[in-house]
């Protein structure tokens, strides 16, 4: 007999070789019908895997992220089989599950695949799925695996196997199909009821542009047809909210091939939006005791060697800038923190001076591969709302909690209400990924967990997600479409103060190292605005809108009164414009709706006679005729409902 511990602490004593499915059945028939994957002692297993030792078992259904991962990973095998049957002679490479669905990278040889081929691939995949083929894992020797793929002439799989050793190579079989695989599958293909090819794209083998280019086939699958229908409707809504589309329609930003890929140009309305966001955070930071600094866009290479950034990010940086002086090299700034360390180092500090809080909207540059660039969410030049706090170890807990308060204030003012926190710690299996000593890491990790608990955050601990110099608290926000984004990060760092020899004089008159907190509630202005655009669909909070209302005179003879109304609105600090084009009021309203302008003010003969304005809200609600003063009060009330003081 073996003892199996379940997530709730219950222990089941079962016969050796009992499967997770049998254990699920012993709990309830309903669970047995729905369980599709399992984890045993931190290893993902199939529901038919015989359990041979004592251990901890977690059962997954479609409703768990891990269950979806197994479902989509299994579906990638079905996709691969369908492609092989439709296009004989292709070479399969890798096919993982991703956040939504899966992909398979394929060398199609002389075959060309396009959108018109999607229906036949989907039909073939569903035909295979209906066969209810079991997924079966088997261990093979390295030589067997090499022989299998050399016979197929698949150099990609051969390369993968050459980096493995005997005892860690497994194949997965289903139907007539075999694939190199580590495991983690659903019981059989019959669970897959809906299958959709989403797109195809180019992808370099192993992400290296010097390697052969493959075709990446993206797909998604579901256990019910209605789930696919709902997902496709969500995709359509996401297309409408795409920040690249909205940014163009609202006149916020653009890109130029002559300026360069991944380098956004902010148009007047977008620049005004950015400025308002910056001013909003600057006001809160000032109240929280931050001081603004400004640092250069470049720095000597040695600066980033000292910080450790060059060793970690050198390959992702732009090439060094050489000067007329021999052996002198500069880099475009990839991070602000080394510069802030040098600002701190400019003066001697006492424990009585700390904490020191430096903030900067600093633009940084990283050379992202062209295939990775995406609108504002992945760029080569971006501005971070960066700040660094230098404090004593005794001040760390309070300072960290204060930063949490600031992040929550930002989220609340911008309508991000659905979020969780992620404590990102080291991967203990790969210590070489990190710098600094173990004691400091342990202290930093514990400080973050303690602060998250005290603030009552809904948090999880994720191993291996820490920055190379310290652990961090990331805020994972769900947008209006239910998609999750990482927004806002706070990091504890004992390492950079050591590397830059930062000190303060303690009460004992001896020199001590400060602790450094890195924080950026927005993260990057570019990415934050992109996510905010998609979350709101361009209907920003009223306080942030570049244009809060537009005045629409009914005819030319009402333009003087329209100007008088505009002046009055501006006196009440309401951002407004007049649309005095020779167009109908109906057309002007339709265009104002498309531009997401919150309020339309119509002025004609009656309004001029009564010294009032007729107000129409974005979306069609008619607020009737009111005075400019009452309208101003309405605007202030709506702004105050979202924009609280910090």
N, C-alpha and C positions, 0 to 999 in steps of 0.2 A: 504494500500500500504506500501511496505518497500523499503528502499534505499540500493542498492548493489553497493559497490565501487570496481572497477576492478583495476588490478595492474598498469595501466597507469594513474590512478587517475579519470578516467571517472566514472560517477555515473549513474546507471540505476534504475529507479523507476518501480517496478514490483508488481504484486499482491502477497499477503501473500501466502505461500505454493508453490510458483514457484520453480522449480527444477534447479540445475546447468545446466542440459542438455538443458532445455528450454531457459535459458539465453545464452548458447552457440549458440543455433539455431537462437536467435535474433541477434547475432553478424554475423554469417555466417553459411551456410549449411555445408561448408567444415570443419569448426571447430566442428560442432555438430557431424559429421561423425567420427572425430578422437579423441574427448575428451573421456578419459576413467576413470578419477578420478578428485577429486576437494578438495580444502581446504577452509573452511569457518571459519573466525575468529580463525585461528591457529589450527583448528580441521579438520582432514581428514574426508571427507564425501563421500558418493556414489553420482553418477550423478543424481540418482533418489530421493535423500534426499530432502524433502520439506524444504525450508528456511522460517523461521517464524519471524526473527528480522532483523533490519538493520545490515550490516556487510560488511567485506571485503572478496571477492571471488577470488580465483585463480583456473584456469582450467588447467588440465594436460593432455598431450597426451603421446604416447609412447616415444616421443623425449625428455621428461623431466625425470630426475632421479626419481621424485616422482611418475610419471606415470608408470615407470618400476617397482617401488616398489609395487604399487597396482596390477599391472599385475602379478608379480611373487608371491605376497602374495595370490592372487586369485588362481593361479596355484597350490599352495601348498594344497589348499582345494581340488582341482581336484585330485591331487596325493593321498591325504588321502582317498578320496572316492574310487579311483581305488584300493588302497591297501586293504581297508575293503572288497570290493567285491571279490577280488582275494584270500584273506586270512582271512576268517571269524574268529572272536574271538580275533583278535589282539587288542592292546590297544594303542590309539593315545595319544600323549602328546602335543608337540608344533611344529609349522611349520612356521617359519618366512621367509620373503624375506631377502636375503643377497646381497652383492655387485653385484654378477653375479648369478642370479637365486634364488634358495630357497632350503630349506631342510625340512624334517619332521622326528622327533625323534619318533620311534615306538618300543613298546614291542611286538615282533613277537611270543613270547611264544615258542612253539616247532618248529615253521617254521624257515627255514633257507633261506635267500635270497642271491643270488649271481648274477654275471654278466649275466649268461645265462637267468635269469628271466627278464632282463631289457626290451627286446622287447615286451613281453606280457603286462608288466606294461604300457609301452608307448602306446601300441595299445588300452588298456582299457581307459587310460586317454584321448586319442584323441576321442574315441567313446563317452565318457561323454561330452567332449568339444563340439562335433558336435550337441549335443542336445540343444544348445543355452539356457541353463538354467539361469534364472536371479539369482543374488545374493541378498538375502533379509535379512536385519537386524531386529531383534526384541529384546526388553528388556524382561528379565525374572527375577523372584525373586530368591533370594539366595536358598531358599528351593526347588524351581522348578529345578534349575540347579543341586543341590546336588542329588535330587531324580533321575534325568535323568541319571547322570553318575554312581550313586550307583547301579542303575538297570543294567547298562552295566558291572559293576564290574571294572570300570576304576579308580583305586586309585590315578592315577597321576592327572587327571582332578579334582577329588574331592579335592586333596591337593591345587590345584590352586584356586579353588572356595572358599575354607575355608579362604583364605587370602583376599577375596574380601568382599564388603558390598552391601546390597540392594541398587539398584539405579545405580550401575556401572557394572552390569553383562548383557552382550548381547550375543545372539546366532546368527550365520549366517546360513541361509538355502539356499541350491541350489539342484535341482533335489530331490533325496530322502535322501540327506545327511545334517546333522546338526553338527556344531562345535562351541565350545566356542571361541568367537572372539570379538575384539574391533572395527573392521571395517576397511574400506579402500579397497574397491573392485572395479573391473571393472564392466561394466553394466551386461554382461552375459558371459557364458563360450565359446560362439561361436567365440569370438575374438581370442581365443587361436588356432592357426593354426599349430604350430610345438611344439613338446614336446620331451625332451630327458632326460633320467636318466643318470647322469654322473658317480656316484660312490656310494658305501655304506661304512660306517665306524662305528666303535664303539663310543659311547658317553655316559657319565654318566648322569643320571637324574639330571638336574639343575647344571651340571658341577662339581658335588661333587663326588670324587672317592669312598666315603663311601656309595653312593646311588646305586640302581640297574643300570646295564649297559643296554643301549638301542641300537637299530640299527638306525643310521642316514642315511637317503636316500637323496642324493643330486640330484637336477634336474634343468633344465632350460627350458624356453619356449619362444616363439616368435610369433608375429602377422603375420609373413610371413615365408615360408619355406626357402627362400633364406637367411634370417637373421641367421637361425640356421646353414645353410651350411657355411656361412662366419665365424660364431663363432667357429665351429668345426675345420675349417682350422686354425684359430687363436690359438686354443688349441694345435694343432699339432706343430705349430711354437713355442709355449711356451714350449712344451716338449723338443724340440731341444735346446732351450735356457736355460733350467732348470739349475740353478747354481750348483746344486749337480752333475749333469751329466758333465757339462763343467769343474767344479773344479777337477773332477777325471781325465778327458781326458787331461787337461792341467797341471796336477800335481801340483795343488795349495794348497790343504788342504785335510785332511782325519779325520775320527773319529775312536775311539777305544773303544770297550766295556769295556776293562780293565781300561782305563783312566776314562771313565764315559760318560754318555749321555749328549749331549749338550755342550761338552767341545772340541772345534776344535783343531786339531793339524796342524800347518802351515808347509808345506813342503818347501824346499829351494826356489822354484820359487814363491810360495805364500808369503813367508817371505820377499823376495826381492820386490814383488809388494807392500806389506804393507809398507815396509821401504820407498819406493819411494813416496807413498801417504803421509806418515808422513813428509818426508823431504819437499815435495811440500808445505804442509800447514805450517810447521815450518818457511820456508822462508818468506811466506806471513805474518805470525803472527809477526815475528821479525820486519818487516817493519812497521807493525801496532802498535808496541810498547808493545807487550806481552813479559812476562818473563816466562821461563819454570820452573816448580817445580816438585818434585817427592814426592808422599805420599805413605804410606804403604798399603798393600792389606787387612789389618784388622784394626779394631778400637774398642775401648771399647764400650760396649753396650750403656753406658751413652751418648756418643757422638751423637748417632742416636736418642736417646730419646730426647735430647736437640733440635735437628734439626726438630723433628716431623716425621722423616722417619720411626722410629720404630713403631709408632702408626699406620701409614698408610700402611707400607710394611712388618711389622714384620712376618705376616703369609707367605709371599712370600720369606722370607729370609732363608738361611741355618740355621740350629740349632746353638745356641750360642756355642762358643769354651770356655770350662772351663779351668782354669789354676790351678796349685797346691794351689794357694792362695784362701781361702774360699770366696765365693760370688763374685769372680772376673770373668767377662764374656766378651768375645770379639765376634765380628761378622765379617764375611767376608764382605768387603766393598760393600754395595749396591749402593752407590752414592759417588761422589768425592767432592761435594760442602761442606759438613761439615768439611772435612779436609782442604779445601782452606780457610774456615772461620778462622780456627785456625792458618793457615799460616799468614793471614792478621793480626790476633790479636797479633802476635809475636812482633810487633813493634808499637810504637806510631806514629800516622800520623797527618800531617797538611793538610789543604785544598790545600796548594801549592803542596803537593806530589801527590794528586789525579788527574786523575784516576790511580789506580793500576790494572794491568791486569795480572792475573796468568793463565797459560795454562799447561795442562798435558794430555798425552795419558795414561789415568788411567784405569786399568782393574777393573771391578766391577762384582759382583756375585749376581744372584737372582735365587731362586729355582723355576723354571718353571715346571709345571706338565709335565710328560713324554709325554702325548698325545698332548701337545701344541708345543713340540719341532719340528723344521723344518729346516734342513740344517743349514745355517749361519743366516737365518732371525729370528730365535727364538732359543736362546742358553742360557746356564746357566752361562757362563763366557764370557764377551765381553769387548772390549776396547773402551772407549769413547774419542773422540777428544775434551775434556772438557776444557772450560776456564770460568773464573769468573772475572768480572770487578767490582771494587768497586769505585764508583764515587759520586760526590755531586749531589743533585737533579737538580742543574742548568746544569750539564754536561750530564744528562741522555739522552736528545734528540739527541745530537751530537754523543754520544757513541753508541746509538742504531742504528742510521743511518750508522755509520762506520761498525758495524757488518753486517748490510744488504749488504753493499758493498762487504765485505769479502765472504759472502755466495754466492752472485751472481758471484763473481770471480771464486769460486770453481765450481759452476755449468757450467759456460762458458768454463772452461778449460777441463771439462770432458764430454761435449756434452749433458748436460741436458738443453735443450732450451725451452721445453714446460712445464710451471709450473704456478701455482697460489699460492697466499699466503692466509693463514687462520689465522685470529685473534681469538684466543681461550680465551673466557672470562668465568666468573663464571656462574653457574646456579643459578639465583636469587631465584628459588623455593626451593633449597636445600643448604642453607648457612652452614649447619653442615659439608659439605664435605671439607671446606676450613679453613685455619688458618689465623689470622691477622685481623686488623680492616678494616671497610668498606671504610674509607677515603683513606687509602693506596691502596686498591684495585682499587678504582675509578681513582686515580692518575695514577696508573700503566697501567690500561686499556686505558686511554686516551692518555698516552705517546706512546703506541704501535700503536694505530690508527692514531695518528698524524704523526709518522715516516713513516708508510706505505703509507699515502697519499702523503707526501712530496717526497718520492722516486718513486712515480708513479706506485706502485705495483697494480696488478690486485688482489684485496683481497675480502674475505667475512668474516663476523663475525659469529662465531659459539658459541652459548651459551652452557655451561656445559663441554667444552673441556679443560678448564684451568688446570694447575697443582695445587696441593692442596695448594701450597704456593704463587702462583702468575699467572697472565695471560701470554700468550706467543704468538709468531708469528711462525707458522709452515709453511714450504714450501711444497706444494703438487705437486710432479713432475710426469709427464706422461712419461712412457718409450716408447721404439720403438714399442711396441705392444698396446699402448694406455691405459695400466694399470696405475692406480694412486698409488703413494707411498708417504708416509710422509718422507721427507729428509730435514735435517737441521731445527734447532729450536733455537729461541731466547726468553728468558724469563726475565721479570722484577720482582724483588723480594724485597719488603720492610720488609718481615717477618724474614728471617734468620738473617739479621743484628741486629734485635731486640732480637731474641732468643739467639744469641751469644754475645750480648752486644758489638757490633762493633762500634767504634767511630773514629772521626777525630776532630782535633781542628780547628774551623772556624776562619774567619777574626775577629770575635767578641771576640776571645779568649775563647769561650765556646765550650763544646763538642757536636757534632752532629752525627746523624746516617748516614752512607753512604747508597746509594742505590746499590743493587747488580744486575748485569746482568749475567744470565747463558746463554752460547751459545755453540753449537756443530754443525758446518756445515756438517760434515759427519754423526753425530748421534752416530753410533757405527761402528767401522772399519769392523766388521764381516758383519753386515747387509748392509752397504754401498757397500762393495765389491760384495755381492750377487746380489744386484740390478744392479750394474754396469756391472756385468757379463751377466745378462739377457738382459739388455738394449743394450749392444754392441754385444751380441752373442759370447763374448770372443775376439772380435776384438777391443781391448782397443786402446785409443789414442796412437800414436806412442811413445810419450815421456814416457808413462807408461809401455809399453810392457816389460816383463822380458827379452825377447830375440827379438831384433829388426831385425836381419837377420841371415841366416845360409849359410855357405860356403860349396858348394858341388863340390869337385874335380871329374872330369870325370873318372879318373882312378888313380891307386896307384902312377903312375909316376908324377902326378900333385900335390901330397900332399905337397911337399916343397913350391911350388908356393902358394898353398892354405894357408899355414902357414904364408907366407910373407904377403898375403892379409889380413889375420886375424890380424896380428900385426899392419898393417897400419890402419885397421878399429878401433882397440882399441886406437891407437894414436889419432884418430879423435873422441874418446869417444862414439863410436858406440858399442852397446852390441851385440856380435856375437859369434857363435860357429862353429866348423868344423864337418861335418858328413863324416867321412872317413871310414865308414863301407864298407864291401865288398858286396855292393848292387848296382843295376842299378840306374842311375841318375833319371830315371822316377819314381822308387819306392820312392826314397828319397824326390822327389818333392811332391808326393802324401801324404807322411807322414808329411812333413812340412806344407802342406795345412791344414791337420787335426789339427795340433798343432797351427794353426792361426798365424804362423810366417809371419810378414809383407813382408819381402823380401828374396828371394832365390838368391844367387850369385853362378853362375856356372863358374867354371874355368877349361879350357882344354888347348890343344896345342896352339890354335889360341890366346886365352887370354894371355897366358904366353909369346908368341912371341911379342904381341902388348903392353904388360904391362897394360892390361885392365881387366875388369870383365864383364860378361854377367848377367844382372839383370832381374829377373822375380818377379812381384808383386803378393802378395796373391790375389787369385781370377783369375789369369791367364794372366794378362797384361804383355806383353814382352816390357821391356824398352831398349833393345838392349845392345850393348857394350859401356861402358863408363869408365872413369878413376875412381880410388878410391876417388880422390879429388872431382870430379863432383858428385859422389854418396853421399859423405859426405855433399855437399852443398844441394843436394836434400832432404836428411834426415833433415837437419837443417831448411830448408824452410818449410817442412811439420810440424815439431814440433812447429816452431814459429807461424804457422797459427792457432794453437789451444792453445798453452801455452803462454799467454801474461804475461808480468810482472805486478805485483800488485802495 
